[in-house]
Amino acid sequence: MSDLQDLLVQAMDLGASDVHIVPGSRPLFRIHTILEEAEGHEAVTSEQTERYVKEMVGERRFEILLEKRDLDFSANVPGRGRFRVNAHYQREAIAISFRAIPNDVPDISKLNLPPVVETFAEMPRGLILVTGQTGSGKSTTLASIIDQINQRYPYHVITLEDPIEYTLRHKKCLVEQRELGIDVPTFASGLRHALRQDPDIILVGEMRDLETTSAAITAAETGHLVLSTLHTQSASQTIERIIDIYPGDQQNQIRAMLSNTLQAVLSQVLFKRNDAPGMVPGTEVMICTPAVQNCIRESRIHEIPNIISTSRSVGMCTLDDSIKALYLNGQITREQALAEANRPEALSKAICA
């Protein structure tokens, strides 16, 4: 696998977040949101991509790819870092997407997140959600929160991931990391059994279906701190998504449960920096205050954005306010700001005022 390893090392040296290998095309790196061809590499063949996957996963898991047509796993570059990998079919040939994962978990104070996010590690129980589109930094934020806990408290942490991304070393915590398809069949199954393993903290890679969502909320309700992700763009959208997963006759019950267990929602979007190399997040932060709890319980979700915008004193922040600050600080361009804003017309007026 030396030619593949060389490619992945090259990607890491260039600071690429993603690598794409598609038959008939030269490998592509995504560097600060921009796709670029990998220099020094020819177009790959379908035989090469098939060989790459077999070398990474072995014959048994390769058979799963042949059956399911998609396979998630992780790959290691010794001494350099790891990749989250998806092998899939396109045009009847195997293609591969890699997402880079550094060896070390970043310090949460270095992620340019609002200071209130650092207090999430102090929450003793309940549900914390980090949301955003693919590639918005959700996994990095969650790993940094867990690492902050790991440095401070003697807790038992169980993670359920698809696949395992950051390797979390034992510090003050005992950390068990379980990978879907290898250590556990599904998130929901892992959650059910985790409750019998004496955890203090449970990280669920994604609340992707009713069974997983229900098990995560139940775990939070029974006194555990549960962290997870959704592919939603705001706190209000996140709450609506969770409630809508349930059948209509159960939605009043889940509103009550969610109002009691939800602690915070952090929504993220990543921007390529305009003032320096690298990326910077725009964020929306919702803390579950009594006012927010009432809105959830009484199905007044549409009022939550206004509560967020008027609750800066407790650390809340709307995405548009965060984006405005990034623009005024010269970190992103006007075009970037308006492209990701929830209310671009209002933001345009605000930044021109």
N, C-alpha and C positions, 0 to 999 in steps of 0.2 A: 504493500500500500504506500510505497515511498513517494510515488508521483502525486498521490492524493494528499499525503502528509505535507509534501512540499507546497502544494497549492494552499492548504489550510494555514501553514506557517506564514506564507506570503500574505494571506488575507489578514492575519493577526498583526503582522508587522506594519501593514498599511492602515490599521484601525478599522477594518471592515466590520460591519455588524452582521452581514449576511453574505453567503456564497450560494450561487445558483449554478447547477450543472445540468444542462439540457442537451441531449444528443442533437448534433448538427450545429451547435453553437459553441463559441469559446466560453469558458467559465466567466461568470460575472460576479463582481464584488459590489456590495452596496456600502459606500463610504459617505457618512454624514448625509444620508437619505438619497444620494445620487448613485445610479447603477453605472459601473465602468467595467470594460473588458479587462480581464486579467492579462497583463503583459507576459509574453514568453510562453504562452500556452496555445496549442492548436485546438480546433473544434473537437469535441469529444464524440465518441461513437456510442451506440446503444450497448455494444459489448463491454465498453469501458465502464459505463454506469452500472451495469449489472454486476461486473466484477467488484467494483467499489463497494456496493451494498453487501454482497456476499462476504467480503473481507471484514466488513464492520459488524455484521450481525450473525454470521454463520448460517449453515444450511437450514436449521430448524425454523428460525425466525424468517428466513427468506421465503420459506413455504407459506408463511402467514401473509407476506406481501403479495405473493402470487394469488392467494385466495381473496384477500380483502382489497387489494389494489392500492392500499395506503398503509404505511407503517411509520410510527413515531419511535424514536430511540435517541440515545446520546452517544457521542463519540469523543474520545480523548486524544489530545495531542500531548504526549509525555513532556512534562516540564513547562508547558506553555498554557494550556487551558482546555476547555471542553466546548463541544458544540451540541446544541439541540438539533436533531436531524429529522426531516420528513422525506421518506422515499415514496414516490407515487408514479402513476402511469399517466402519460400524455402521448397522444398519437401512437398508442400501442407500444411505447418504449418507456423505460424507467428514467425518471428525472429525480434530482436530489436537491433539497434546500437545506442549508445549514444556517443556524443562528449562533453567533459566537457568545460564549459564556466565560468570562475571565476566571482564573483560578481563585482569586481572592474576592470575597464579598466586599463591595464598596462601603466605606463609612457613610452612614446615613446623612451626616452633616455635610458631606461633599456632593450630594445629589441635587443641590439647589431646590430643595423642597421647602414648603413653608415650615417654620419652626415647630408648629403644633404637631406635625407628623411625628416628631421625635417623642412626643408624649404617648403615642399609641402603644409603645412598649411598656408603659406603666399601667395599662388597663388590665384589671385582674380577670375579667370575663367578658363574654359577649361576642358580637360579630363585627369584624372590621373588613371592609371590602375595598379593594383597589381595582379600578376599572379603566377601560380605555381600549382603543383599537389594538390589533396586533402590532407589536413593535413599539409600543408606547412606554415601555420600561416597567410594566407591572411586576414582572418576576424579580427584577433588581430591587425595586422598592420593598417587596415582601421579604426577600432574603436579607435586606439591610435591617428591617425591623426585627426579624428573628435573630440576627447576629447581635443586635443591640441587647436583646433579652438574654442571649447566650453569654454575654460578657458580664451580666449583672446578677442573674438569679439561678438558683439550683433547681431548675424545672425539668420536666420530661416533655420533650417536643417530638411530635410525630408529624411527618410531612407525607402527603400523598401527591405524587407528581407524574406528569405525562409528557416527557420523561423527566427524570431527575436533572435539574439544571445546575445551580450552584451546589458545590459540595460543602456541607455545613459541618465543621469540625467540632468535636466535643470541647467545650470550654467549661463554663459553670453548669451548663445544661447537658443532659443526656439527650442526644439527637438521633432519632431513627428516621431514615428516609426510605420510602417505599415507592417503587416505580410500577406504573400500570403495565400489565402484560408480562411482568417478570416476578414481582413480589406480591401483587394484588390484582385481581381481575378488573375491578371497576372502582371509581371514586366512592360510590355508595356502599359497596361491600367493605372497602377499606375503612370508611367512617364507622360503619356498624361495629366492626371488630376493634377499631381503635378505642372505642369507649370501654372495652374490657381490658385495656392495656395500661391503665392508670396514667393517662396523659394529663398534663396541665394545659398544653397548647397544641392545637391541631392546625396545620396548614393544608388546605385543599386547593390543588392547582386551578380548578375551575368549577363553578357551580353551573353545570351545563345541562342538567335535566331535573325533573321533579324529584326523583328519588334522592339525588345528591343534595339538592337544595333543602329538602325536608330534613335529611339527616344532619346537615350542617347547622340548621337553625335549632334542631333538637339538642345537638351537642353544646351550642352556645347557651341554650336555655337551661341546661343542667349544670352550669357553672364553669365551663371551659372557655378559654379564649380561642376563637376560631378565626382564621384569616383566609380569605379566598379572593377570587377575581371573577369579573364578568366583562363581556365585550360591550359595555355601554358607555355613553359619552358624558353622563351627568348623574348627579345623585338622584334627582327625581326620576329620570329614566331607569336607573338601577332599581329603585323601589317598585316602580310600575312593572318592570320585567319580572321581578321575583313574584309579585302578587299574581300576575297574569299566567304564570306557570301552573298555578293551582286551578282546579275546577271551580266554577262559579259558586257552588254551595260551600266551599271551604275558604273563600277569600276573606270573609269577615274574621274568621279565626286566625288566618295567617297575618292579617293586619295587626291584630292584637299581639300575636307572638313576636312579630317583627318590631313593633314599637317598643317592646320590652327588651329585646336582645340586641338590636342594631346599635353599635356604638359610634361608628364613623364610616364615611364613604370618601375616598380620595379618587378623583377622576384625573387622568393624565393625558397629555398630548405632547409629543416630542417635536422640537424645532431644531433645524440646523442653525447654529449660531451665526450671526452676521458680524460679530465683533471679534471672534476668535475661533480657532478650530474646535470642533466638538458639537455637542447637543445640549439643549436646555429645555426643561419641562415647563409647560403651562399647566396649571392645576386648578381644580375646584375642590374645596374642602367643605364637607358637611359634618358637623358634630351633632349627635342625636340629643339635643336639649329637650326639655319638656314641651316647648313649642313645636319642635319637629315631631316628637312622639305623638302629640295630639293630631297633627296633620296626617300622620300615617294611620293612626287608629280610626280617624273619622273620614278617611278617604278624601282628604283635601291636599293631595300631592301637588297640585298646581300652585299652592301657596309657598312651597318649600324654597324655590329660587329667591323669592322676596325675603324670606327669613335669612337665607345665606347672605344676601347682599347687605342686610342690616345688622349682622352679628359678627362684625370684624373683631370686636373686643374679646370674643372667646376663640378666635383663630379661624373662623370661617372665611371663605373667599370664593367669589364666583370665578368661573373660567375667564370671562371677559375682562374682569379686573386684573387677573393674573397676566393675561396677554397684553393688556394695556401697559402694565408695569414693565414687561419685557421690552415692548416697543420703545417706551420713553427712556429706558436705560440703554438703548442702542443695541440690544442683544438680538433682536429679530427685525425684519423689514416690515413695512406697512402691508405689503402684499401677503406675507406670511400671517400677519395678525388677522387680517380680514378673512383669509381663507379658512381659518379654524375657529373663528368667533361664533358663539351661539346667536348673537344679534349683531351682524356685521354693520348694519346701517347705524345703529346706536353707537357702536364702537368707533366707527369712522368719524362721527360728529364729536365724540369725546376726545379723540386723539388730535383733532384739529382745533379744539377749543383753546 
